[in-house]
Amino acid sequence: MGQAGCKGLYQSLLDYKTEKYVIAKNKKVGLLYRLLQVSILTYLVVWVFLVKKCYQDTDSSLQSSIVTKVKGVTFTNTSELGERLWDVADYVIPPQGENVFFVITNLVVTPNQRQETCAESESIPDALCCEDSDCPPGEPVVAGNGVRTGRCLRAGSEQKGTCEIFAWCPVETKSRPAKPLLGEAEDFTVYIKNFIRFPKFNFSKTNVLDTTDRAFLKSCKYGPKDPYCPIFRLGSVVSWTGSNFQEIAVQGGVIGIQIEWDCDLDRAPSECYPRYYFNRLDNRFSENSLSSGYNFRFAKYYRDAAGVEFRTLFKAYGIRFDVMVNGKAGKFNIIPTIINVGSGVALMGVGSFFCDLVLIYFIKKSHFYRDKKYEEARDLEVLAQMAESSQQSVAPDAAGLAEQPEVQDGGGAQKENGCVCRQLLQPARSGRQGNGKVNVEQLQNLQTVEA
């Protein structure tokens, strides 16, 4: 590459190129273009900025703590337990109150169990036997209550019986009551205290209304009339999931309480408040399914006058409440604002691109608009061809033309216009100007003279 080529390459790097705009007098395409612009602008303003608030920096790493307190008392009178008053310490597990707590609603009670030998329950398949050899001593009963002693116990003349076991006797044999023992738990209340913090913005908040009225929490209950009260009636919570409390209290269930925080920190802190959602999490649509309901066992231990330990076994059915917290906070930040504005401006170019396709390919006069849009490219090709042909032709030297004497003929005006001007403009016709490049100004003068 010669010196001239390197110089041309260097100069081309400093050139600025701009697009050519063609104004198309087509009302249909113009209307389509405006509709696309309005649609994109509406999307950016309404959805991106107003709904999604993409001008904000967000923090979804929510730090949360939950404290729960259940209140309510009820009275029962059963053959196993007699007359008994139930308070929070009896029916709430765990008693300290966490984000997961359990409220007993139904019980199967087996009192006065002692460690001794007795017959295994007939409902245990692995405990069935016909003779002593079917009960190898020392082996536990699978899904049973104790360890085999080696004897097969049969009632009367029955051929089949159950293995004798060493366990807490008598074993649990009673079935679940059809009516909930603590059906009045429907009117119990739970106080859910939630503390949150968004570490990115160092913002903290609680779901308890900021008030100096001490009687507020003693009298309020969450509902449409008081959405900022954190005290919930258990029966109402279950009903908001679409279930009936008395039905779910028989065999138990799992209820999810979701607290969602969506805080716009560009507003006042008082406008950052929680929203509550309630769902039933166990299999509520299959009443006879083994996966539905919720229960577990626990025991209370005692000692008699002789110091022998005995216990009362409880199989507890009830409602487990899972309190879940999630949320996010947003605050204005210039960086996401610039990014989304820039994305919106770039998206506006989609309208121009789409209308260009319609204009040059799909309308009747598309060839005309196509010629106008790409006219500059063809002109450059013509100029390039002229430059190439000029390099191949032999043109008079510009300096020599400058030294030629003026014509002094009597018909000077006509001869000057007819001959001398044509000779002076001959280099322009060949497309050369001293350095071999196309002189556009001489081409224009040539057209004027010839006209």
Protein Blocks (a to p, Z undefined) as FASTA:
>chain_A
ZZklmmmmmmmmmpccdddddddddfklmmmmmmmmmmmmmmmmmmmmmmnopmbccdfb
dcdddddddedddddddfklopadddfklmgccfkopabdcddfbdcddehiacdddddd
fklmklgcfbfklmcghiacehiabdcehiacdehjbfbdcddddddddddfbdcdfbdf
klmlmmpccddddddddfklopacdfbdcdfbfklmmmgccdfklmmbcbdcfklmmmmn
opafklmmmnopaddddddddddfkbcfklpccddddddfbdfklmkbmkgccddddddd
dddfkopacdddddddddddddddddddddddfklmmmmmmmmmmmmmmmmmmmmmmmmm
mmmklmmmmmmmmmmmmmmmmmmmmmmmmmmpccddfklmmmpccdfbfklmlmmmmmmm
mmmmmmmmnopahjopacfklmmmmmmmmZZ
